[in-house]
Amino acid sequence: MNKKKIIPIMSSLLFFVLLFSLVVPSTAETSSTTIIYKPLFPLNMTISKSAIPFTQDPEFYSFEAYHIIPPNVTPIVVTIAKNLIFNDTGLKPYYERVYIPPGNYSLEILNVTIREFNGTQYDRCAYVYANGIPIFWGSTQEINNSTAEADVTLFENLLQGNVTFELVIQNYYDAKIGITGLYEMNVTLYLYPGQKPQGLPNGFIPIFVNSTCEHICYNYSYVILYPGMPARTQEIQIPNGTYRMMALIYEKGGGNDEFWYACEPATRPILVYYDNLLAGVVNPYETIYTGGIDLFYWKPLTSINTLSFHSPYIIDLTPFLALGNKANITVCVYNLITAYEITQSMAHDWDIAGVILLWVNESNPMICGKLNVAKHEFIDSGPMFFPVFFGECYLEDGHYYLDYSAELKFEHGMENSQVIQKGFYCARQKLTEVYEYAFLDENFMEKAVESGMYNATLCYDVNYPITLNFDTVAVPITNPHVIPFNLTYEQNGTISLGLDYYMKWTFGDYCHEVNTTESLYSVGGFGGIIEIINSYGGAVLVKLSSNYAMTVKNLTSTWLVNGKGFKETFSAEGLQNSTVNFNGYYAYVKESFSSIGSSDPPAQYDIANEIIQIINNKILELEI
């Protein structure tokens, strides 16, 4: 899934320094060429085999901490995919044509369950599209099985009648080096009858359809941006009678940018332009996949926003309706060209998918509109490098402020719209031959207010901090000029990762709020022999000589509709302390739910806790 070029490693012997510098040198072009030395982080590392066989549901090896408790009604269950096998599939989807019974549903949840079997495999991207529109953005667990869910109520007007689903696990098979794992996917949609939320979109325009690197018409939204193509533009036609418009963008860093927050430069704001006006900024989350940095940190407890991305960010584009019914939408990943100038590598990849959400009333066409305010400021300091004792420091800061407001006149009424977005980010690193400290903080907000024919608001207040500390020693034991090659490797470090996410959506009398605080801390290290299998740093563990890892995740989340809902509290600890059993185990898993605004306990409260206990006990039994 993710690939990264090798970055030179300095050892105490000049001989090994020269060997690594000849593989792929990393340079920064400033007023004079400067060599940046930093530790080697093998990318998306995988292990050769798993000691624990797959067990049937509900004993999932890995699962999302974030859960949504549905209303206490019997859902309509729609099977979208059953036992789909992904072999050497790449970006090729399965097409599943499904009938979804129309109706009024208060909540719609999509569950995606995946198991890995037949040997080793990387963690891979896992996507679900409906008529080409992304509704699930996630990844696989590297061993055994996992389950995750997504709230897809936003797409209720899309998910009805005959729908074609495109299901993708970006899997690749290479038996020569032991990458033989297969994936089995099951996807189920749960529809909960009840009062339909007000103000859901009824029009959907997927962006960048059939733009995959394979140049095949797969009919879903997906494009890879990289230094050779850091931006992509699509013209859209907006139906007359559209009175509200928003953009939802999904993203994932890959290649050299799997750990983009530890790269130089370490900032990757994603800029969304509307007819060359900067309309929004998407701050990517620092996702760490289950083979990332230290592959044992995430077995069995995964990082934040992995199996399912659960903190979407929507940009309100309503003021731009004043500019007419045609527009060019451009998505640009910032700093990709600078990354190329520093590394001389094109492999800074970003997977992008998205949809333009529309609210359309064809019987009330827009007569005219006026964009009254159009302010957009985006400033980035650029990467700054400073020599320090035994190493180098890297610094970068950026901020933005956007303010758009418009008056929209329709045949039957007026609408005023104002959208303000602002944010800042900062990156700090210290680099030596064997040590790296990296810190990145992204803090941003949005407030959109519409009034007139309808009254609506959209608010976000979000913070993504991450801190890494790593020291590594890597010494080649076979010729590093010939891939694959082996090296001895020792790594120790810590990761502190957070997600503070507040979202509020109102439309008329309807109000939906989500407030999630999630934190993760990992500490430990491993040593042994690894095999570098490609020029991007993909690695397979050949022999493990030492292993210790502790990962702790805590989450508190409230989910409210019109002031009623639930609060979830989750805490878990995963441990690794074996060189022969790579699965690890849960030291504990605790999850509880409490009602808010109602005396009734949330549905499935006891079931949820019972399943968690089954998971805990079963994996402890298998470990013993």
N, C-alpha and C positions, 0 to 999 in steps of 0.2 A: 504493500500500500504506500508506504512512505519510504523515500530513499534520500540519501545524503552523501555527498562526496567526502572523502577522507580528508581530515585536517591534520597537518603535520604535528607530530609529538616530539618534544625534546626529551631526551634521556640524558643520563650523566655522561654517556659516551658519544663523542662527536660522530662516530660511525653510524649510529642509529639515527641521529639527527639528519645526516645526509641521506640516509635511505628514505626516510619519510618525506623529506623535502623534495625528493625526486618523484614521489608518487603523484601528489597534487599540491603544489605550493599555494599558499593563501597569502595574498598581498593586498595592501590597501594603497590606492593611488591618491596621494595628497600632493603637496608640493614636491615631495620626493617619495620614492617607493619605500614602504615600511612593511616588514614581515611581522604578522600577528601570530604569535604562538599561543595555543590553547589546548586543553585536554581533549582527547578523543572520546566522543560519545558515540559508540556504535549505534546505528539507527535501527529501530524497530527489530531488535534482536529477538530471536526465537530459540526454543530449545529442541533437542532432538527427539524427545518422546515424553509421553505423559504416563504417570504410574497409576492414575485413578481412572477406571472406566466410566463412561457416561452412565448416569442413572436417570430414570424417568422423572418427569415433572411430578410434584413441584420442587424436587430437591435440586434447585439451580445452584451451580457453582458460583456464578456471579450474577448480580442484579443491581438495578438502580436503587439508590437511597431515596430518591424523590418519587413519591407516589401520590396519586389522586384518589380519594375515597369517593366512590360514586353515590348517587342518591339511592335510597332504599326502595328501589323498584326493580322488577325483573327486566334485564336488558334483552333487546333483540340481538342475537349473535350472528354475525355474518363472517363466514370463512372466506378469506381472500386468497390464502396460499396454504397448501398442506404438503409438508415433506419435500420441498423443492431442494434439489441437490445442485450446489455450485462447485464446479470443478475448475478448469482453466478458462473461466468465463470472461475475465476482464470486465469491460463495461457493458457487455451484452446482457440485456434484461430478460427475465421471464415476463410474458404478457398474460395477465390473468383478467379475463372479462367477467365481471361480477355484477349481479343485480342487487341493488341496495333499496329496500322498501322505503318509499317516501313517507314522511311523517314529521311530527314535531318532536324534537329531542332536546332535552335540557343539557345533555352532555354526550360527547362521543369520544371514546378512547380507543386508540390503536395499540394493540400488543404485538410485539415482535420477539419471537423466541428463536434462538439460533444455537445449534450444537456443532462442535468440531469433532471430526473423527478421521480415521485412516492415516494418522501420523501427524507430524508437525506442520504448523502453518503460522504465518504472521497474523497479527490482528489486521483486519481488513475493513474498508468502508462498507457500510450497509445503508442503502437508500430505499425509500418507498415513494413512488410517484403515483398520482391519480390524474389520468389524462395529461400526462407530461408535467404536472405541477408537483413540486416536492412537498410532501406532507410528513415525512419522517427522515431525520438526518442523524445517523449514528454509526456504530462500529461493532465489530465482533469481539468476543472474548478469545484470547489466543489458545486456550485449551478448554476442553469439556463443554459446558453449556451456559447460556445466559438468557435473561429475560429483561425486557425494557418496555416502556410504554410512552405514548405521547398523547396529549390532549389535542384532538383534531376538530374540535367544535367549530373553530373559525372557518372550516371548510364544509360546513353542513350543507350549504346550497350546492356545493360541488359533488358531495358524496351522496347522490341519490339517483335512482334509476340505473341505467346501464353505464357502468364506469369501467374503463380499461386501466388496470394497475400495471405499472412497470416496476419490477422488483430487481434490485441490483445488489450483489455482493462482489466487490471488485477483487476477485480471487485469481491467483496465478499459481501454476503448478510446475515444479522443477524437480523431478525425481532424482536427477544426477547429484544434487546436493541435499537430498533428503527433505525437500519442501513438497510434501505429498498430502497435506491435510485437505479434507473436503468439508464443506459446510452444508447443513440442512436448515432450511428456514421455514417457520410457520408464522403466518400473519393472520390476526383476527381483529375484527372491528366490533366494538360493543356500543350499541345505540340505546340510550336510556330515555324512554318516553317521558315527556313533561313539557313545561312551557319553554318554547324556543327562545334563546337569547335575542334581545333586540339588537338591531344594527349590524347583522352579519353581512359580509360582502356577497353579492350575487353575480359578479363577473370576475374572471381570472385570466390573466395573460401571462403564460410562462415566458421567461426570458432565456435567450441563448439555447433554443431547442436545436438539436442535431449539430451541436458545436463541439462534440467530443473530439479528442485527438485522433481517434480512429477513423473519423470522417465517414461514419456510417449513420444512416437515418434511424436512430433508435427512438426518436420521438419523445425525448424528455429533456428537461432543462439541465444543462451541465456544460461547463467550459473550464479549461485550465489556463490560468494566466501565469506568465513567467516573464523574466526580463526581456525576452524577445517580443512579447506581446503583453505588456503590463495592464492593458485596458481593452475592453470590448464594448461595442456600441450596437444597440438594436433600435430600430424605429418601431414605434407602436401606434396603433390606430385606436383612439379613445371613442367609444360609442357616445353619440349625442344623448343627453339626458343623464350623463354621469355627474353625480353631485358630491362624491367623495372618492379619494384615491390614495392608496398606500403601497409601499414596497416592503417585501419580506425577502431578505437575502441570507442564504446559508453559505458558510465558508469553512475551509479546512486547509491548513498549511501542510505541504508535503515536500518530498525531495530534501534539499538542504534546509528547507523551512519547516520541517517537522517540529524542530525546537527553535522556531523563529525568535522566541523571547530570549534565547541564549546566543543568538547570532549577532553579527555586527554589520549593519545596524539591526537593532532589536525591536524596532517599531514597524507595524504593518497596518496602519489604519486603512480601511477600505472606503474609498470615496465614491459616492453615487452622484452622478451629474444628470440634470434634466435640461436638455437643450443648452448645454455648456454652462449652466449655473450649478454650483455645488449645492445639491439638495439635501444631502445627508452624509453622515459618517458612521460606518459600522466598525465597532471596535471588536476584533476577534478575541474569542476566549482562548486561554492558554491550555488547551486540551493536551493531556499526556496519555497516549494510548498504551495498551497493555504490554507492548514490547519496548516501551520508551524509557530511555536514560538508564534505569536499573530495572530489568525485566521482572525481577522478583518482587518489587514493590507492589505490583498489581495482581498478585496471585494469592488469594482469590478476590481481594477487595480492590475494585477498580477506582480510577481517579474520577474527577468531576467532569460532567458533560462528555462522557465517553459513549457508553452503550446507547444512549439517547440524549440528544442535545435538548435540554429543558429550560433554556433561558433565551427564547427568541426575542429579537429586537425589530420593531416595525417602524418604518419612516413614513410619516404623514406627508403626502405630496399634494394634498387638496388645493393649496393656493396656486399651484401650477396649472390647474384647469383653466385659469384665466388666459393662458397662452394659446389656446386652441385645441383642436381634436387630434393633432399629430404631434409626436414628440420623439426625440432621440434620448434613450436611456443609456448611459455609459457607466460601467463599473470599472474602477481602477484600483489596483493594489499599490499603495504608496511604498516607496523605498526599494522596489525590486531592481531598478536600474542601478541604484547605489550599491545594493548587495552584489550585483554582478561586477561592478567596478572594484569592489574589495576582494571578491573571491575568484573572479574570472570564470565563474561557472553560471550556466544558464539554468541550472537545476533548482532554482528557487520557485517551487510550484505552488499554486493556490487553486483548489477546486472550488468553483463558484456555481451556485444554483439559486434560482429566485423566481418570484411571481409578483406581478402587479395586481393588487387587489382593487376591485372596482365596486362602487355602489351605484346602480343604474336604475333610472325611472324613465323609460323611453317616452312616456306620455307627458313628461315635463321637461322639454329640451331647454338647454341653456341658450340664452339670447346673446349675452355678452359678459365679459369679465374684465376686471382691472387688477393688476398686481401693484398694490400700493407701496409695499416695502419689500426690498430685495437686498438684504445684507448678508454677506458671506465672507468670513475671514478664516483662513487656515494657515498656521505658521508652524514650521518645524525647524529646529536648530540645525539639523543635519548631524551626522556622527562626529564626535570630537574625541580625539585620542591624546592621552597625556602619559609620558613615561614616568614610572615610579620605581622605587627600589624593588628589584627582582620582579619586574613585570610591567604592565601597562594598564591604564584606566580608560574606559570608554564611557561617554556621557551623551545623552540625547534627550531633548524635551520638545514637546509640541502642544499646541492648543488650537481650538477652533470655536467659532461663534457664528451661528446661522439664525437669521430672523426673516421670515417670509409671511406676508399677509396679503389677502386679496378679498375683493368683493365680487361675488358671482350672482348674476341676475338670470333667473329662469323665467319661463313663461308663467309659472305660478309661484312666485315668491323670490326671496333673496336669501343669500347665505354669506356670512362673513367667516373667514378662516384665518387663523394665525398659528404658525408653528415656530417654536424656538428650540434650538438644539445647541448645547455647548458641552465641551469636554476638554480634558487635558490628560497627557500621558508623560511618563518619564522613565528612562532606562538608565541603569547604573551597572557597570561591570568592572571587575578586576581580573586580569588574565596573567597567568604565568605558564611555564612549560607544562606544569602538572596540576595546576589548580585554577578553578574558575568560580568566581562569585558573580551571580547575576540577579538583578532585581528589576522588575517591570511593574508599573502601576498604571491602570487605565481607569479613569473616573469620568462619567458622562451622564447627561440627562437630556430629556426631551419633554416638552409640554406643548400639546396641540389642543386648540379650542375652536370649535365650530358652533355658530349660533345663527338662528334665523328660522328657516323652514324646519330644521331639526336642531337639537342641541346635543353636542357630544364632546368628549374630551379623551385624550390619550396621554398618559404620563409614564415616564421611565426615570428611575434614579438607580444607577448601576455602578459597581466598582469591581474590578478584576485585579487583585494583587498576586504576584508570585515572586518567591525568593528561592534561589538555588545556591547550594555550596557543594562543590565537587572537587575531589582530587583523584587523579588517575595516573597509573604507570602502564605504558604499553611498549612491549619490545617484540619486534618481529622474529619469528623462529623459522620462517621460510621466506623466499624471495618476495619482497613487497611489490616488485615490478610485475609479477604474474598473479592475476586474480583467477581463482581464489588463492588467498595466502593466510597463514596462521600467525597468531601472535599471542604471547602471554599477556594477561590483562588483569589489573587490580584496580578496583574502584571503591571509594567510600564517599558518602555525602548525605545531604538532607534536602528536602523539598518542603516548602510551606506554600500552600495554594488556597485561594479564597474566592468566593462568589457571594456578593451582596447584591440582590436583585429585587427591585420593587417595580411593579407594573399595575397601573390602574386604567381601566377602560370603562367609559360610561357612554350610553346612548339612550336618550330619553330617560325613562325610569329605571333602566337597567344599569347595574354597576358590578363590575368584576375586578377583584384585587388579588394579586399574588405577591407575597413578601417572603423571600427565601434567603436565608443566611447559611452558607455551606463552607466548611473548612476541611482541609486535609493536611496532614503532616506525615512525612515519611523519613525514616532514617535507616541507614545500614549500608551494606556493600557486599561485593562478591569478588571472587578471583578465580582464574582458571585459564583455559585456552579457548580462544574464539577464532572463528574462520570468517574473514571478510570475503563476501561473495559477489560484490559488485563495486563499481567505482564510486558509488554514493554512500558507502559505509554500511550497507545492510550486512548483518552478521548472524551467524549461527553459533550457539554455544557447543563446543566440542567436548570439553571436560571442565567440571566444576570442582574446585579445590577448597573453596570457602564460601559461606553464604549466611548472611543474616540480614533480615529486613523486618521492620515494623511499620505498618501503615495504619493511621487512625483517621477516621472520617466522622464528622459531626454535621448534622443538619437540623435546622428549625425552619419550618415553613407554614405559613397560613394561606389558605385558599378560600376566598369568600365570594358569594354571589348575593348581592343586596344585603350585605351584613351578616349572612349566615354561611356557615361552612365548618371547617375543621382546622386544627393545628396538628402538624406532624412533628414529632421529635425522634431523631434517629442518631444512633451512635454505634460504631463498630470498629474492631481492631483486627487486622490481619497480620499473621506472623509467618516468617520464614526462618528456619534454623536447621536445614538439612541439606546435605550435598548429594543425596540419592533420591529424595522425594521432592520434586520441584513444585508441587501443588500448593504447599502452605496450608494454613487452616485459619479459621476464625477463632480468636481468643474469646470474643463475645460479639453478639449482635443484639442490640436493643432498639425497639421501635414501638412507639405508642401514638395514639391519636386521641384528641379531645375535641368535643363539639364547641362551636362558637355560635352564639345567637340562637341556640335551640337546646331544649332539655333532652332530646333524644340522642343517644350515642350514634356516631357515624356508622353506616352500614359496613359490614365486613371488618369491624374492629377486631373481634375475636379471631376471625379467620386469618387476618393479616399477621397477627402476633403468633398464631399457631404455625403458620407456614415458616415464619422466621425461625421459630424454635426447631422445626423439622430440619431446616437448612443447617442450622448450627450443630445439632446433634449428629446429623448424617455425616457431615464433613469431618467432624471430630472422630467419629467412629472409623471412617475410612483412613484417616491419618494414623490412628493408632494401629 
